Amino acid sequence: MHNEVTGNVNGFEVSNSDDILLAHNRAYGNSVGMAILLLPDIFDDRAGAKRIHVRDNQVVANNKPNTARPGSILASVPSGSGILYVGVDDSEIARNHIEDNDSVGIGLVDYCLATLGTEFSCAVDPTVTPEFVADNTARRNRVVDNVLIENGTRPDPGHPFAFAAADLVALGGRNGNCYSGNVFATVFAFFGGSLPECE
């Protein structure tokens, strides 16, 4: 809590962990403000990413060019991402202020969809096991009471997911994810239609 992070590829990163709270922090000037991830290469040791709650943070202008090592999985992540959840389950993104991130404000993403067409594709990556594929979708997450301003307005046109740039991005199925009380202007949902409301 109460940390400030700038100048990195991932400002805050949580990978393959359970029961984590990131609250009252500030991330700015990174490529990705907060990267919350389920990754296959450590799945055998830590098989899951659940209950990772991100609340009451400021995630602003994370537009640093992505300087991750070429060929690494991080190099494929679009610069300009605010809060990115990849393959994470049963978590809450709440009461955050997310502003001026060029590609994505908040993104809920299924891992195997995000890596299509790359060397990390679930069809070709040798670290991807059947057990990981069964758990790769982002499920039962709540996105509530966030304020999103001017995100997704300047994506890198050369990035394969530039078409999905928006304040709120859902790349995957509905999978029990829900959205309520958010202030936003733009949305991209891979499944089409409106975002499902939280009960």
Secondary structure, DSSP 4 states (H G I P E B T S, - for coil): ---EE-SSSEEEEEES-EEEEEES-EEESSSEEEEEE--GGGTTTS---EEEEEES-EEE-------SPTTSGGGGSPSSEEEEEES-BS-EEES-EEE--SSEEEEEE-HHHHTTTSTT-TTT-TT--HHHHHT-S-BS-EEES-EEES-SSS--TTSTTGGG-EEEEEES--TT-EEES-B-S-EEETT-SPPPBP-
